[in-house]
């Protein structure tokens, strides 16, 4: 499982000790899909503890075909990125990259001057409908 090389996006490294313990609640979702190409965590909570949760983070990401890697020393990874600068990467299974993975990485654009905010921005603004707490209504930003 590796990120689709045609999808340009950021791989997010989360440095909190445990991720996913809140779970997912559709009332709190602020976008139509996860706006990341992959997620890297230290420890993933298998069972959410929040009473409002209706699902797990891993199921939500898997439903959107966003890979998640756990058991990574994310603080060390963050220190490495801070010292070396932003860099390209691919999430993949296995001990070392195969030819397909290496080609996907080589084909990815340079991080210098890359506008990732545009890929994460939605075309319509969302506002909370106070009459229906579990529904996010969309309104056009044009005009």
Helices and strands as residue ranges (DSSP letters): E 11-13, G 26-28, E 38-40, H 57-63, E 67-69, H 74-84, H 99-107, H 117-120, E 124-128, E 136-140
